[in-house]
Amino acid sequence: MTTVQTVERVAVLSDIHGVLPALEALLDEPEVRDADRIVLAGDLAAGPLPVETLDLLAELGEWAVWLRGNADRELVEYRHAERTDIPDPIAPWAADQLRPDQVRLLAELPATVELGITGLGRVLFCHATPRADEELVLVDSSVERWAQVLAQVPDEVAAVVCGHTHMPYARLTHGRLAVNPGSVGMPYGRPGAHWALLGPGDAVSLRRTPYDYAAAVDRIAATSGFPEAHAWATEFLYARNSAEDALGVLSPGDGRVAGRAGEHPV
């Protein structure tokens, strides 16, 4: 069995998407500051303030454990001329803003990381699923779907933490706890910077940090440089996309038949 580092508390931040004001508000949370580790579960920079967001995350030093999300991979591929477009309209602009050192940083991120949490056990962190960075699995995905995405996870892993769908949940499936912290910068369902706290013990807590959305929208519009920054920030910081709409858009991607096509990739 592979030896993994064991800690008492882990704060999980996923899908920040370059929304610096949301990240700043979350990092001011006492329970985030008290965590032994912060896991950054991918999709960090594809948004209106990509350079500034990565610079702030870099200041966390060894306290932070970084993972690659599909949007991070897409930014790197775009800058390396391995692709000519990205479906998310803000992403090509964000990719062009990154410094070379930031592109290298994103290119070197791992797809998965494991940590031990005292009382909870061995935890595998990924962006979408343990086997792919844009595979969809939802809180109401079928037991068969969950069996597929967890098939290669070692028996010793007690919990799997993933992001990608921008909606928080905790579900017990096939003897393991599955946790999604939701999105820091692009939440679906209700506004706020969503995150999760794992530990102490076997505690798993889904958290939401409110902040001044109007001030954040104005700040992004004034400092981003993205031509549609105000409209983008208004839509996502105020969570204008409901959880029900998001499930309708995303659910066909997890293998079910029902659902409808949508506009917003994750």
MIDOSE-1310 file (N, C-alpha, C; in nm, 2 decimals, decimal comma, always signed):
residues 266
mttv	+0,08/-0,12/+0,00/+0,00/+0,00/+0,00/+0,09/+0,13/+0,00; +0,06/+0,22/-0,08/+0,13/+0,34/-0,09/+0,12/+0,43/+0,03; +0,23/+0,48/+0,08/+0,22/+0,57/+0,20/+0,18/+0,71/+0,16; +0,09/+0,77/+0,23/+0,05/+0,90/+0,20/+0,06/+0,99/+0,32
qtve	+0,07/+1,12/+0,30/+0,08/+1,21/+0,42/-0,05/+1,21/+0,49; -0,05/+1,22/+0,62/-0,17/+1,22/+0,70/-0,18/+1,35/+0,78; -0,29/+1,42/+0,77/-0,31/+1,55/+0,84/-0,45/+1,55/+0,91; -0,48/+1,65/+0,98/-0,60/+1,66/+1,06/-0,72/+1,73/+0,98
rvav	-0,69/+1,83/+0,91/-0,79/+1,91/+0,85/-0,75/+1,95/+0,71; -0,84/+1,94/+0,61/-0,81/+1,98/+0,47/-0,92/+2,07/+0,42; -0,89/+2,19/+0,37/-0,99/+2,27/+0,30/-0,98/+2,25/+0,15; -1,09/+2,22/+0,09/-1,09/+2,19/-0,06/-1,15/+2,31/-0,13
lsdi	-1,07/+2,36/-0,23/-1,12/+2,47/-0,31/-1,11/+2,43/-0,46; -1,22/+2,43/-0,53/-1,23/+2,39/-0,67/-1,29/+2,49/-0,75; -1,26/+2,49/-0,88/-1,32/+2,57/-0,98/-1,33/+2,72/-0,94; -1,21/+2,77/-0,92/-1,19/+2,92/-0,88/-1,22/+3,00/-1,00
hgvl	-1,17/+2,96/-1,12/-1,20/+3,02/-1,25/-1,16/+3,17/-1,25; -1,05/+3,20/-1,19/-1,00/+3,34/-1,20/-1,08/+3,44/-1,13; -1,17/+3,41/-1,04/-1,25/+3,50/-0,97/-1,18/+3,54/-0,84; -1,09/+3,63/-0,85/-1,00/+3,67/-0,74/-1,08/+3,72/-0,61
pale	-1,18/+3,80/-0,62/-1,25/+3,85/-0,50/-1,31/+3,73/-0,42; -1,36/+3,63/-0,49/-1,42/+3,51/-0,42/-1,31/+3,44/-0,35; -1,19/+3,42/-0,42/-1,08/+3,35/-0,35/-1,03/+3,43/-0,23; -1,02/+3,56/-0,24/-0,97/+3,64/-0,13/-1,06/+3,62/-0,01
alld	-1,20/+3,63/-0,03/-1,29/+3,61/+0,07/-1,28/+3,48/+0,14; -1,26/+3,38/+0,06/-1,25/+3,24/+0,12/-1,12/+3,22/+0,20; -1,01/+3,28/+0,15/-0,89/+3,26/+0,23/-0,89/+3,34/+0,36; -0,98/+3,43/+0,38/-1,00/+3,50/+0,50/-1,08/+3,42/+0,61
epev	-1,14/+3,31/+0,56/-1,21/+3,22/+0,66/-1,12/+3,16/+0,76; -1,16/+3,18/+0,89/-1,07/+3,12/+1,00/-1,05/+2,97/+0,98; -1,15/+2,90/+0,94/-1,13/+2,75/+0,93/-1,05/+2,71/+0,81; -1,04/+2,80/+0,71/-0,95/+2,78/+0,60/-0,81/+2,81/+0,64
rdad	-0,79/+2,92/+0,71/-0,65/+2,95/+0,76/-0,60/+2,84/+0,86; -0,69/+2,78/+0,94/-0,65/+2,68/+1,03/-0,63/+2,54/+0,97; -0,66/+2,52/+0,85/-0,65/+2,39/+0,79/-0,50/+2,35/+0,77; -0,47/+2,22/+0,78/-0,33/+2,18/+0,77/-0,29/+2,19/+0,62
rivl	-0,38/+2,16/+0,53/-0,36/+2,17/+0,39/-0,48/+2,23/+0,32; -0,45/+2,30/+0,21/-0,55/+2,35/+0,11/-0,53/+2,27/-0,01; -0,63/+2,20/-0,06/-0,63/+2,13/-0,19/-0,70/+2,21/-0,29; -0,63/+2,24/-0,40/-0,68/+2,32/-0,51/-0,72/+2,22/-0,62
agdl	-0,85/+2,20/-0,63/-0,89/+2,08/-0,71/-0,92/+2,12/-0,86; -0,84/+2,21/-0,91/-0,85/+2,23/-1,06/-0,94/+2,34/-1,10; -0,92/+2,38/-1,23/-0,99/+2,49/-1,30/-0,97/+2,62/-1,22; -0,84/+2,66/-1,22/-0,80/+2,77/-1,13/-0,80/+2,90/-1,20
aagp	-0,77/+2,91/-1,33/-0,74/+3,04/-1,39/-0,83/+3,08/-1,50; -0,91/+2,99/-1,56/-0,99/+3,02/-1,67/-1,10/+3,11/-1,63; -1,08/+3,24/-1,63/-1,18/+3,34/-1,59/-1,12/+3,48/-1,60; -1,18/+3,58/-1,54/-1,15/+3,72/-1,57/-1,02/+3,77/-1,51
lpve	-0,97/+3,71/-1,40/-0,84/+3,76/-1,34/-0,74/+3,64/-1,33; -0,70/+3,58/-1,44/-0,62/+3,46/-1,43/-0,48/+3,48/-1,37; -0,41/+3,59/-1,41/-0,28/+3,61/-1,36/-0,28/+3,64/-1,21; -0,36/+3,73/-1,17/-0,37/+3,77/-1,03/-0,41/+3,65/-0,94
tldl	-0,50/+3,57/-0,99/-0,55/+3,45/-0,91/-0,43/+3,35/-0,89; -0,36/+3,32/-1,00/-0,25/+3,23/-0,98/-0,14/+3,28/-0,90; -0,12/+3,41/-0,90/-0,01/+3,48/-0,82/-0,05/+3,46/-0,67; -0,18/+3,48/-0,64/-0,22/+3,47/-0,50/-0,21/+3,33/-0,45
lael	-0,25/+3,23/-0,54/-0,24/+3,09/-0,50/-0,09/+3,05/-0,48; +0,00/+3,11/-0,56/+0,14/+3,08/-0,54/+0,19/+3,12/-0,41; +0,13/+3,23/-0,35/+0,18/+3,28/-0,22/+0,15/+3,18/-0,11; +0,06/+3,08/-0,13/+0,02/+2,99/-0,03/+0,14/+2,89/-0,01
gewa	+0,23/+2,88/-0,10/+0,35/+2,79/-0,08/+0,31/+2,65/-0,06; +0,39/+2,58/+0,02/+0,37/+2,43/+0,04/+0,24/+2,40/+0,12; +0,17/+2,50/+0,17/+0,04/+2,48/+0,23/-0,06/+2,43/+0,13; -0,05/+2,47/+0,01/-0,14/+2,43/-0,09/-0,10/+2,31/-0,17
vwlr	-0,19/+2,22/-0,20/-0,17/+2,10/-0,29/-0,25/+2,13/-0,42; -0,18/+2,13/-0,53/-0,25/+2,17/-0,66/-0,28/+2,05/-0,74; -0,39/+2,06/-0,81/-0,44/+1,96/-0,91/-0,47/+2,03/-1,04; -0,46/+1,96/-1,15/-0,50/+2,01/-1,28/-0,64/+1,98/-1,31
gnad	-0,72/+2,08/-1,36/-0,85/+2,06/-1,41/-0,85/+2,06/-1,56; -0,96/+2,03/-1,62/-0,97/+2,03/-1,77/-0,95/+2,17/-1,82; -1,00/+2,28/-1,75/-0,98/+2,41/-1,80/-0,83/+2,45/-1,79; -0,76/+2,41/-1,69/-0,62/+2,43/-1,68/-0,54/+2,37/-1,80
relv	-0,58/+2,24/-1,83/-0,52/+2,17/-1,94/-0,54/+2,24/-2,07; -0,67/+2,29/-2,09/-0,70/+2,36/-2,21/-0,63/+2,49/-2,23; -0,60/+2,56/-2,12/-0,52/+2,68/-2,13/-0,38/+2,65/-2,18; -0,32/+2,55/-2,12/-0,19/+2,51/-2,16/-0,19/+2,46/-2,31
eyrh	-0,28/+2,38/-2,35/-0,29/+2,33/-2,49/-0,30/+2,45/-2,58; -0,38/+2,55/-2,55/-0,40/+2,67/-2,63/-0,27/+2,74/-2,65; -0,20/+2,77/-2,54/-0,08/+2,84/-2,54/+0,03/+2,77/-2,61; +0,03/+2,63/-2,61/+0,13/+2,55/-2,68/+0,09/+2,52/-2,82
aert	-0,02/+2,59/-2,87/-0,07/+2,57/-3,01/-0,11/+2,43/-3,04; -0,15/+2,36/-2,94/-0,20/+2,22/-2,96/-0,35/+2,22/-2,98; -0,41/+2,34/-2,97/-0,55/+2,35/-3,01/-0,57/+2,50/-3,05; -0,67/+2,52/-3,13/-0,69/+2,66/-3,19/-0,81/+2,73/-3,12
dipd	-0,88/+2,66/-3,04/-1,00/+2,72/-2,97/-1,03/+2,64/-2,84; -1,11/+2,71/-2,76/-1,16/+2,64/-2,64/-1,31/+2,68/-2,63; -1,39/+2,58/-2,60/-1,54/+2,61/-2,60/-1,58/+2,72/-2,51; -1,52/+2,74/-2,40/-1,55/+2,84/-2,30/-1,50/+2,98/-2,36
piap	-1,59/+3,08/-2,39/-1,54/+3,20/-2,46/-1,44/+3,28/-2,38; -1,44/+3,27/-2,25/-1,34/+3,35/-2,18/-1,20/+3,28/-2,17; -1,20/+3,15/-2,20/-1,07/+3,08/-2,18/-0,96/+3,12/-2,28; -0,99/+3,14/-2,41/-0,87/+3,18/-2,49/-0,81/+3,31/-2,45
waad	-0,90/+3,41/-2,41/-0,85/+3,53/-2,36/-0,77/+3,51/-2,23; -0,81/+3,43/-2,14/-0,74/+3,40/-2,02/-0,61/+3,34/-2,05; -0,61/+3,24/-2,14/-0,48/+3,18/-2,18/-0,38/+3,28/-2,23; -0,42/+3,37/-2,31/-0,33/+3,47/-2,36/-0,27/+3,57/-2,25
qlrp	-0,34/+3,58/-2,14/-0,29/+3,66/-2,03/-0,17/+3,60/-1,95; -0,17/+3,47/-1,95/-0,08/+3,40/-1,85/+0,07/+3,43/-1,89; +0,15/+3,45/-1,79/+0,30/+3,45/-1,81/+0,35/+3,31/-1,84; +0,46/+3,30/-1,91/+0,52/+3,17/-1,94/+0,54/+3,08/-1,82
dqvr	+0,58/+3,14/-1,70/+0,60/+3,06/-1,58/+0,47/+3,01/-1,53; +0,36/+3,08/-1,55/+0,23/+3,03/-1,51/+0,18/+2,92/-1,60; +0,21/+2,93/-1,73/+0,18/+2,82/-1,82/+0,25/+2,69/-1,78; +0,38/+2,71/-1,75/+0,46/+2,59/-1,71/+0,40/+2,53/-1,58
llae	+0,36/+2,62/-1,49/+0,31/+2,57/-1,36/+0,18/+2,48/-1,39; +0,09/+2,53/-1,47/-0,03/+2,46/-1,50/+0,00/+2,33/-1,57; +0,10/+2,33/-1,66/+0,14/+2,21/-1,74/+0,19/+2,10/-1,65; +0,25/+2,13/-1,54/+0,31/+2,03/-1,46/+0,22/+1,98/-1,34
lpat	+0,10/+2,03/-1,33/+0,01/+1,99/-1,22/-0,03/+1,84/-1,24; -0,04/+1,77/-1,13/-0,09/+1,63/-1,14/-0,24/+1,62/-1,16; -0,29/+1,51/-1,20/-0,43/+1,49/-1,22/-0,50/+1,44/-1,09; -0,42/+1,37/-1,01/-0,48/+1,33/-0,88/-0,37/+1,34/-0,77
velg	-0,42/+1,35/-0,65/-0,34/+1,35/-0,53/-0,41/+1,28/-0,42; -0,33/+1,21/-0,33/-0,39/+1,15/-0,22/-0,34/+1,20/-0,09; -0,42/+1,22/+0,01/-0,38/+1,26/+0,14/-0,46/+1,17/+0,24; -0,40/+1,14/+0,36/-0,47/+1,08/+0,47/-0,52/+1,18/+0,56
itgl	-0,65/+1,16/+0,61/-0,71/+1,25/+0,71/-0,74/+1,17/+0,83; -0,69/+1,20/+0,94/-0,70/+1,13/+1,07/-0,85/+1,11/+1,10; -0,90/+0,99/+1,11/-1,04/+0,97/+1,14/-1,12/+0,94/+1,01; -1,08/+1,00/+0,90/-1,16/+0,98/+0,78/-1,09/+0,88/+0,69
grvl	-0,96/+0,87/+0,69/-0,89/+0,77/+0,61/-0,82/+0,83/+0,49; -0,79/+0,74/+0,40/-0,72/+0,78/+0,28/-0,81/+0,84/+0,18; -0,78/+0,96/+0,13/-0,87/+1,04/+0,04/-0,80/+1,07/-0,09; -0,87/+1,04/-0,20/-0,82/+1,07/-0,33/-0,89/+1,20/-0,38
fcha	-0,81/+1,29/-0,42/-0,86/+1,42/-0,48/-0,83/+1,42/-0,63; -0,94/+1,46/-0,70/-0,92/+1,48/-0,85/-1,01/+1,60/-0,89; -1,01/+1,63/-1,02/-1,09/+1,74/-1,07/-1,23/+1,69/-1,10; -1,25/+1,60/-1,20/-1,38/+1,55/-1,24/-1,41/+1,41/-1,19
tpra	-1,33/+1,32/-1,23/-1,34/+1,18/-1,17/-1,19/+1,13/-1,16; -1,17/+1,02/-1,09/-1,03/+0,97/-1,08/-0,97/+0,93/-1,21; -1,05/+0,91/-1,32/-0,99/+0,86/-1,44/-0,99/+0,96/-1,56; -1,05/+1,08/-1,54/-1,06/+1,17/-1,65/-1,09/+1,31/-1,59
deel	-1,04/+1,42/-1,66/-1,05/+1,55/-1,60/-1,18/+1,63/-1,65; -1,26/+1,56/-1,74/-1,38/+1,63/-1,77/-1,50/+1,53/-1,78; -1,48/+1,41/-1,72/-1,59/+1,31/-1,71/-1,69/+1,36/-1,61; -1,82/+1,34/-1,64/-1,93/+1,39/-1,55/-1,98/+1,28/-1,46
vlvd	-1,99/+1,32/-1,34/-2,06/+1,23/-1,24/-2,13/+1,33/-1,14; -2,26/+1,31/-1,12/-2,34/+1,40/-1,04/-2,39/+1,33/-0,91; -2,45/+1,41/-0,83/-2,50/+1,35/-0,70/-2,61/+1,24/-0,73; -2,68/+1,26/-0,84/-2,79/+1,16/-0,87/-2,75/+1,07/-0,98
ssve	-2,62/+1,06/-1,02/-2,58/+0,96/-1,12/-2,61/+0,82/-1,07; -2,63/+0,73/-1,16/-2,67/+0,60/-1,13/-2,56/+0,52/-1,05; -2,60/+0,42/-0,98/-2,50/+0,34/-0,91/-2,40/+0,27/-1,01; -2,45/+0,24/-1,13/-2,37/+0,19/-1,24/-2,26/+0,29/-1,28
rwaq	-2,30/+0,41/-1,30/-2,21/+0,52/-1,34/-2,10/+0,53/-1,23; -2,14/+0,54/-1,10/-2,04/+0,55/-1,00/-1,95/+0,43/-0,99; -2,00/+0,31/-1,02/-1,92/+0,19/-1,02/-1,81/+0,21/-1,13; -1,85/+0,26/-1,24/-1,75/+0,28/-1,35/-1,64/+0,37/-1,31
vlaq	-1,68/+0,49/-1,26/-1,57/+0,59/-1,24/-1,49/+0,56/-1,12; -1,53/+0,47/-1,03/-1,45/+0,43/-0,91/-1,38/+0,30/-0,93; -1,40/+0,23/-1,05/-1,35/+0,10/-1,06/-1,20/+0,08/-1,04; -1,12/+0,18/-1,07/-0,98/+0,16/-1,06/-0,92/+0,23/-0,93
vpde	-1,01/+0,28/-0,85/-0,96/+0,34/-0,72/-0,92/+0,23/-0,63; -0,80/+0,24/-0,57/-0,76/+0,14/-0,47/-0,86/+0,12/-0,36; -0,86/-0,01/-0,31/-0,95/-0,04/-0,20/-0,93/+0,04/-0,08; -0,81/+0,08/-0,06/-0,77/+0,15/+0,07/-0,83/+0,29/+0,07
vaav	-0,87/+0,35/-0,04/-0,92/+0,48/-0,05/-1,06/+0,48/+0,01; -1,08/+0,57/+0,11/-1,21/+0,57/+0,18/-1,30/+0,68/+0,13; -1,25/+0,78/+0,06/-1,33/+0,89/+0,01/-1,26/+0,95/-0,12; -1,35/+0,99/-0,21/-1,31/+1,06/-0,33/-1,37/+1,20/-0,34
vcgh	-1,28/+1,30/-0,36/-1,32/+1,44/-0,36/-1,30/+1,49/-0,50; -1,40/+1,54/-0,57/-1,39/+1,59/-0,70/-1,47/+1,72/-0,72; -1,44/+1,79/-0,82/-1,51/+1,92/-0,85/-1,58/+1,91/-0,98; -1,55/+2,01/-1,07/-1,59/+2,01/-1,21/-1,73/+2,05/-1,24
thmp	-1,83/+2,00/-1,16/-1,97/+2,03/-1,19/-2,03/+2,16/-1,13; -1,95/+2,22/-1,04/-1,98/+2,35/-0,98/-2,10/+2,34/-0,88; -2,13/+2,22/-0,84/-2,25/+2,20/-0,74/-2,20/+2,11/-0,63; -2,21/+2,16/-0,50/-2,17/+2,08/-0,39/-2,26/+1,96/-0,36
yarl	-2,20/+1,85/-0,31/-2,28/+1,74/-0,26/-2,18/+1,65/-0,18; -2,24/+1,56/-0,10/-2,17/+1,45/-0,04/-2,27/+1,33/-0,05; -2,21/+1,22/-0,09/-2,29/+1,10/-0,12/-2,20/+0,97/-0,08; -2,27/+0,88/-0,02/-2,20/+0,75/+0,01/-2,24/+0,65/-0,11
thgr	-2,14/+0,60/-0,17/-2,16/+0,51/-0,29/-2,05/+0,40/-0,29; -2,09/+0,28/-0,30/-2,00/+0,17/-0,31/-1,90/+0,16/-0,20; -1,95/+0,19/-0,08/-1,87/+0,19/+0,04/-1,77/+0,30/+0,06; -1,78/+0,40/-0,03/-1,69/+0,52/-0,02/-1,77/+0,65/-0,01
lavn	-1,72/+0,75/+0,05/-1,78/+0,88/+0,05/-1,73/+0,96/-0,07; -1,83/+1,01/-0,15/-1,80/+1,10/-0,26/-1,83/+1,24/-0,23; -1,74/+1,33/-0,24/-1,76/+1,47/-0,20/-1,73/+1,57/-0,32; -1,82/+1,66/-0,34/-1,79/+1,77/-0,43/-1,80/+1,90/-0,36
pgsv	-1,70/+1,99/-0,35/-1,70/+2,11/-0,27/-1,78/+2,22/-0,34; -1,82/+2,20/-0,47/-1,88/+2,31/-0,54/-1,77/+2,40/-0,60; -1,81/+2,52/-0,65/-1,72/+2,61/-0,72/-1,70/+2,74/-0,64; -1,58/+2,78/-0,63/-1,54/+2,91/-0,56/-1,59/+3,02/-0,65
gmpy	-1,56/+3,02/-0,78/-1,59/+3,14/-0,86/-1,71/+3,14/-0,95; -1,76/+3,02/-0,99/-1,87/+3,00/-1,08/-1,98/+2,91/-1,02; -2,04/+2,94/-0,91/-2,13/+2,85/-0,85/-2,26/+2,84/-0,93; -2,32/+2,73/-0,93/-2,46/+2,71/-0,98/-2,55/+2,69/-0,86
grpg	-2,66/+2,76/-0,86/-2,76/+2,74/-0,76/-2,78/+2,85/-0,66; -2,67/+2,90/-0,61/-2,67/+3,01/-0,51/-2,54/+3,08/-0,51; -2,53/+3,21/-0,49/-2,40/+3,28/-0,49/-2,32/+3,25/-0,37; -2,19/+3,28/-0,38/-2,10/+3,26/-0,27/-1,98/+3,17/-0,32
ahwa	-1,87/+3,18/-0,24/-1,76/+3,09/-0,27/-1,78/+2,96/-0,20; -1,80/+2,86/-0,27/-1,83/+2,73/-0,21/-1,70/+2,65/-0,19; -1,69/+2,57/-0,08/-1,57/+2,49/-0,05/-1,61/+2,38/+0,04; -1,52/+2,30/+0,08/-1,55/+2,19/+0,17/-1,43/+2,18/+0,27
llgp	-1,47/+2,14/+0,39/-1,37/+2,12/+0,50/-1,38/+1,97/+0,54; -1,27/+1,90/+0,53/-1,26/+1,76/+0,57/-1,18/+1,75/+0,70; -1,24/+1,68/+0,80/-1,18/+1,67/+0,93/-1,23/+1,79/+1,02; -1,20/+1,79/+1,15/-1,13/+1,68/+1,22/-1,21/+1,55/+1,23
gdav	-1,14/+1,44/+1,25/-1,21/+1,31/+1,25/-1,27/+1,28/+1,12; -1,39/+1,22/+1,13/-1,46/+1,18/+1,00/-1,56/+1,29/+0,95; -1,54/+1,41/+1,00/-1,64/+1,51/+0,97/-1,61/+1,56/+0,82; -1,72/+1,58/+0,75/-1,72/+1,64/+0,61/-1,82/+1,75/+0,61
slrr	-1,78/+1,87/+0,58/-1,87/+1,99/+0,59/-1,86/+2,06/+0,46; -1,98/+2,09/+0,40/-1,99/+2,17/+0,28/-2,01/+2,31/+0,32; -1,93/+2,40/+0,28/-1,93/+2,54/+0,33/-1,95/+2,64/+0,21; -2,00/+2,76/+0,25/-2,02/+2,87/+0,15/-1,98/+3,00/+0,22
tpyd	-1,90/+3,07/+0,15/-1,85/+3,20/+0,20/-1,92/+3,31/+0,12; -2,01/+3,39/+0,18/-2,07/+3,50/+0,11/-1,96/+3,62/+0,10; -1,98/+3,71/+0,01/-1,90/+3,83/+0,00/-1,98/+3,93/-0,07; -1,92/+4,05/-0,10/-1,99/+4,16/-0,16/-1,99/+4,14/-0,31
yaaa	-2,09/+4,08/-0,36/-2,10/+4,05/-0,51/-2,10/+4,17/-0,60; -2,17/+4,27/-0,56/-2,17/+4,40/-0,64/-2,04/+4,46/-0,65; -1,97/+4,47/-0,53/-1,83/+4,53/-0,54/-1,74/+4,44/-0,62; -1,75/+4,31/-0,61/-1,67/+4,21/-0,69/-1,69/+4,23/-0,84
vdri	-1,82/+4,24/-0,88/-1,85/+4,26/-1,02/-1,79/+4,39/-1,07; -1,80/+4,50/-0,99/-1,74/+4,62/-1,03/-1,59/+4,62/-1,04; -1,53/+4,55/-0,95/-1,38/+4,53/-0,95/-1,34/+4,45/-1,07; -1,40/+4,35/-1,10/-1,37/+4,26/-1,21/-1,38/+4,34/-1,34
aats	-1,50/+4,41/-1,35/-1,52/+4,49/-1,48/-1,42/+4,60/-1,50; -1,37/+4,66/-1,38/-1,27/+4,77/-1,39/-1,13/+4,72/-1,42; -1,10/+4,59/-1,38/-0,95/+4,55/-1,38/-0,93/+4,43/-1,47; -1,03/+4,37/-1,52/-1,00/+4,24/-1,59/-0,94/+4,26/-1,73
gfpe	-0,99/+4,34/-1,81/-0,95/+4,35/-1,95/-1,02/+4,26/-2,05; -1,10/+4,17/-2,00/-1,18/+4,08/-2,08/-1,30/+4,17/-2,13; -1,32/+4,18/-2,26/-1,43/+4,27/-2,31/-1,56/+4,25/-2,25; -1,60/+4,13/-2,21/-1,73/+4,11/-2,16/-1,73/+4,08/-2,01
ahaw	-1,63/+4,14/-1,94/-1,61/+4,11/-1,80/-1,73/+4,14/-1,71; -1,79/+4,25/-1,73/-1,91/+4,29/-1,65/-2,02/+4,19/-1,66; -2,05/+4,15/-1,79/-2,16/+4,06/-1,81/-2,13/+3,92/-1,75; -2,00/+3,88/-1,77/-1,95/+3,75/-1,72/-1,97/+3,74/-1,57
atef	-1,91/+3,84/-1,51/-1,91/+3,85/-1,36/-2,05/+3,85/-1,30; -2,14/+3,93/-1,37/-2,28/+3,94/-1,32/-2,35/+3,81/-1,33; -2,33/+3,73/-1,44/-2,39/+3,60/-1,45/-2,34/+3,50/-1,35; -2,21/+3,50/-1,33/-2,16/+3,39/-1,25/-2,14/+3,42/-1,10
lyar	-2,11/+3,55/-1,07/-2,10/+3,58/-0,92/-2,23/+3,58/-0,86; -2,34/+3,62/-0,93/-2,47/+3,61/-0,87/-2,54/+3,48/-0,89; -2,47/+3,38/-0,95/-2,52/+3,25/-0,97/-2,65/+3,25/-1,04; -2,66/+3,32/-1,16/-2,78/+3,33/-1,23/-2,82/+3,19/-1,29
nsae	-2,73/+3,09/-1,30/-2,76/+2,96/-1,34/-2,81/+2,87/-1,22; -2,93/+2,83/-1,22/-2,98/+2,75/-1,11/-2,92/+2,61/-1,11; -2,93/+2,55/-1,00/-2,88/+2,41/-0,99/-2,97/+2,32/-1,08; -3,10/+2,35/-1,08/-3,19/+2,27/-1,17/-3,15/+2,28/-1,31
dalg	-3,12/+2,41/-1,36/-3,08/+2,43/-1,50/-2,95/+2,36/-1,52; -2,86/+2,37/-1,43/-2,73/+2,30/-1,45/-2,74/+2,15/-1,46; -2,82/+2,09/-1,37/-2,84/+1,95/-1,38/-2,90/+1,91/-1,52; -3,00/+1,99/-1,57/-3,05/+1,96/-1,69/-2,95/+1,97/-1,81
vlsp	-2,86/+2,06/-1,80/-2,75/+2,07/-1,90/-2,65/+1,96/-1,89; -2,61/+1,92/-1,76/-2,50/+1,83/-1,74/-2,54/+1,68/-1,74; -2,67/+1,66/-1,70/-2,71/+1,52/-1,68/-2,69/+1,43/-1,80; -2,71/+1,47/-1,93/-2,69/+1,38/-2,04/-2,55/+1,33/-2,05
gdgr	-2,45/+1,41/-1,99/-2,31/+1,37/-2,00/-2,27/+1,26/-1,91; -2,36/+1,22/-1,82/-2,32/+1,11/-1,73/-2,38/+0,98/-1,77; -2,43/+0,97/-1,89/-2,48/+0,85/-1,95/-2,63/+0,83/-1,95; -2,70/+0,92/-1,88/-2,84/+0,90/-1,88/-2,90/+0,95/-2,01
vagr	-3,03/+0,92/-2,03/-3,09/+0,96/-2,16/-3,16/+1,10/-2,14; -3,22/+1,12/-2,03/-3,30/+1,25/-2,01/-3,21/+1,36/-2,00; -3,26/+1,48/-2,04/-3,18/+1,61/-2,03/-3,19/+1,68/-2,15; -3,12/+1,80/-2,15/-3,12/+1,88/-2,27/-2,98/+1,94/-2,29
ageh	-2,95/+1,98/-2,41/-2,82/+2,04/-2,44/-2,81/+2,18/-2,37; -2,69/+2,22/-2,34/-2,67/+2,35/-2,27/-2,56/+2,43/-2,34; -2,55/+2,55/-2,28/-2,45/+2,65/-2,34/-2,32/+2,65/-2,26; -2,32/+2,63/-2,14/-2,20/+2,65/-2,05/-2,12/+2,53/-2,03
pv	-2,01/+2,51/-2,09/-1,92/+2,40/-2,06/-1,86/+2,41/-1,92; -1,82/+2,30/-1,86/-1,75/+2,31/-1,73/-1,61/+2,27/-1,74
